[in-house]
């Protein structure tokens, strides 16, 4: 069966976590030439506003909370995935519990 009890929406939770993680990684870094090109801004704009060549710089405290959010979302995705497989008949109760425990350890 491979799940489906939640229409595979648990992957959306993982997508959100990945998007937040990308913001964390790029925090305050200079944008790549490709990113600058994709913004469709006149190149002269960056001469007037050189700070726009960089991704927004969030304070360390905010970044730490974003990291907590990523972890919480990954945990939520794992719970949703395991319950999905249980409800869909892919896992029995014992494998549900053991896989959940094993996969949560990987997130920690």
One Martini backbone bead per residue (centre of mass of N, CA, C, O) as a GRO file, in nm:
protein
  108
    1UNK     BB    1   0.058   0.062  -0.022
    2UNK     BB    2   0.222   0.313   0.093
    3UNK     BB    3   0.002   0.458   0.209
    4UNK     BB    4  -0.251   0.750   0.215
    5UNK     BB    5  -0.428   0.848   0.459
    6UNK     BB    6  -0.300   1.165   0.399
    7UNK     BB    7  -0.224   1.214   0.099
    8UNK     BB    8   0.091   1.273   0.154
    9UNK     BB    9   0.117   1.542   0.345
   10UNK     BB   10   0.380   1.493   0.512
   11UNK     BB   11   0.572   1.620   0.291
   12UNK     BB   12   0.501   1.916   0.351
   13UNK     BB   13   0.647   1.932   0.617
   14UNK     BB   14   0.929   1.881   0.498
   15UNK     BB   15   0.928   2.125   0.309
   16UNK     BB   16   0.920   2.339   0.527
   17UNK     BB   17   1.180   2.257   0.667
   18UNK     BB   18   1.361   2.305   0.416
   19UNK     BB   19   1.300   2.608   0.383
   20UNK     BB   20   1.409   2.696   0.657
   21UNK     BB   21   1.692   2.579   0.623
   22UNK     BB   22   1.767   2.764   0.385
   23UNK     BB   23   1.757   3.027   0.546
   24UNK     BB   24   1.977   2.951   0.746
   25UNK     BB   25   2.210   2.904   0.543
   26UNK     BB   26   2.167   3.209   0.402
   27UNK     BB   27   2.230   3.384   0.634
   28UNK     BB   28   2.381   3.677   0.514
   29UNK     BB   29   2.449   3.592   0.241
   30UNK     BB   30   2.556   3.598  -0.062
   31UNK     BB   31   2.436   3.610  -0.357
   32UNK     BB   32   2.411   3.457  -0.634
   33UNK     BB   33   2.414   3.509  -0.962
   34UNK     BB   34   2.151   3.349  -1.004
   35UNK     BB   35   1.979   3.498  -0.794
   36UNK     BB   36   2.012   3.778  -0.920
   37UNK     BB   37   1.897   3.705  -1.198
   38UNK     BB   38   1.606   3.597  -1.084
   39UNK     BB   39   1.498   3.892  -0.977
   40UNK     BB   40   1.455   4.109  -1.207
   41UNK     BB   41   1.678   4.326  -1.163
   42UNK     BB   42   1.836   4.592  -1.212
   43UNK     BB   43   2.175   4.615  -1.196
   44UNK     BB   44   2.171   4.912  -1.078
   45UNK     BB   45   2.041   4.852  -0.810
   46UNK     BB   46   2.306   4.733  -0.671
   47UNK     BB   47   2.451   5.006  -0.671
   48UNK     BB   48   2.242   5.150  -0.482
   49UNK     BB   49   2.177   4.843  -0.328
   50UNK     BB   50   2.406   4.635  -0.200
   51UNK     BB   51   2.241   4.484   0.028
   52UNK     BB   52   2.068   4.312  -0.194
   53UNK     BB   53   2.309   4.089  -0.228
   54UNK     BB   54   2.173   3.985   0.035
   55UNK     BB   55   2.063   3.804   0.268
   56UNK     BB   56   1.891   3.801   0.523
   57UNK     BB   57   1.970   3.898   0.866
   58UNK     BB   58   1.937   3.709   1.133
   59UNK     BB   59   1.930   3.663   1.440
   60UNK     BB   60   2.048   3.419   1.640
   61UNK     BB   61   1.782   3.371   1.799
   62UNK     BB   62   1.610   3.316   1.546
   63UNK     BB   63   1.773   3.082   1.432
   64UNK     BB   64   1.730   2.893   1.672
   65UNK     BB   65   1.420   2.877   1.635
   66UNK     BB   66   1.432   2.761   1.351
   67UNK     BB   67   1.575   2.501   1.433
   68UNK     BB   68   1.344   2.405   1.613
   69UNK     BB   69   1.133   2.397   1.389
   70UNK     BB   70   1.267   2.184   1.214
   71UNK     BB   71   1.263   1.961   1.423
   72UNK     BB   72   0.956   1.958   1.476
   73UNK     BB   73   0.877   1.895   1.181
   74UNK     BB   74   1.029   1.626   1.157
   75UNK     BB   75   0.871   1.491   1.380
   76UNK     BB   76   0.589   1.529   1.257
   77UNK     BB   77   0.645   1.375   0.999
   78UNK     BB   78   0.711   1.104   1.129
   79UNK     BB   79   0.443   1.058   1.268
   80UNK     BB   80   0.269   1.073   1.014
   81UNK     BB   81   0.406   0.841   0.863
   82UNK     BB   82   0.362   0.613   1.066
   83UNK     BB   83   0.054   0.638   1.086
   84UNK     BB   84  -0.004   0.598   0.792
   85UNK     BB   85   0.108   0.307   0.778
   86UNK     BB   86  -0.077   0.192   0.991
   87UNK     BB   87  -0.357   0.269   0.859
   88UNK     BB   88  -0.267   0.123   0.574
   89UNK     BB   89  -0.108  -0.162   0.659
   90UNK     BB   90   0.217  -0.153   0.647
   91UNK     BB   91   0.196  -0.150   0.959
   92UNK     BB   92   0.224  -0.261   1.258
   93UNK     BB   93   0.239  -0.202   1.586
   94UNK     BB   94   0.536  -0.285   1.626
   95UNK     BB   95   0.662  -0.141   1.379
   96UNK     BB   96   0.566   0.135   1.451
   97UNK     BB   97   0.723   0.165   1.717
   98UNK     BB   98   1.011   0.097   1.614
   99UNK     BB   99   1.031   0.303   1.380
  100UNK     BB  100   0.975   0.553   1.540
  101UNK     BB  101   1.208   0.532   1.737
  102UNK     BB  102   1.439   0.513   1.530
  103UNK     BB  103   1.374   0.783   1.369
  104UNK     BB  104   1.386   0.981   1.612
  105UNK     BB  105   1.687   0.937   1.676
  106UNK     BB  106   1.789   1.066   1.405
  107UNK     BB  107   1.688   1.356   1.478
  108UNK     BB  108   1.851   1.397   1.744
   0.00000   0.00000   0.00000
